[in-house]
Amino acid sequence: MSSVDNQSDIVVPDALLGRNFERPALPSMNLSTKAQVWGDKEVASTEPGKKSLSQELRTEVIRESKQRCYFCGFPSQSLEIHNINHNHQDVRKENLRAVDALCHGWQHLGELGEGNAFIGYLPGLVAQDVNNLQRCIFVALETGDEETKSDAKKLLNWLASHRQYTEAAWGTFEPGVFANALIKMEGVGADVHGVVFRDLAVIFNPGTYSVSAQKWAHDAYKSTPTASWPNLYHEIINAPS
């Protein structure tokens, strides 16, 4: 066989092959807060008001999300509506996304309320992982046996201990203070926010999300209840190499 024939057998890969890996699977999630808009009669609300957002549009946004959080992909039957530009008066469909309650909290530092959350310093953990961990902790606290609840409390205390680093560097760990700083940074891009507040995370009070945790346990964790977690852990740790 000639060299020409050999060349004809060479497979040239599509130039676009693998390009989808260049795009992140999930959008970045930075600390943020609600925009201050003149005429907003629901200042403390974390969702657009019922008068501005119709039930039909809400249903459509959630349906198109396939019941998964825009930020972390968590499957949930009780998603909330988030305004991408943080302006609750802007209810254009392209400005709306369905999000989980914890991810939504990162976008509403000024509306979290005193004692409901604080800012911790957690280098090496992306926002989505922090929320996934907290979600597991809250479900364990609501539905686990005494040993599971004890382990969950230890993890929660570990997360909580990281607020001391935030206070040492910033002088506070209160979300409201960071919200005021973000408002003063109006017009600065989200990429800058990501640099300024890098490795900071919202740590939530589990009591605020007790009802949500029960819903998560019934929906997303139904196939893997807390009773099965020790066996899952053992299988993962002892998985064949």
Summary of the structure (lengths in Angstrom):
residues: 241
radius of gyration: 21.8
end to end distance: 43.8
largest distance: 80.6
contacts: 649
relative contact order: 0.14
helix: 48%
strand: 8%
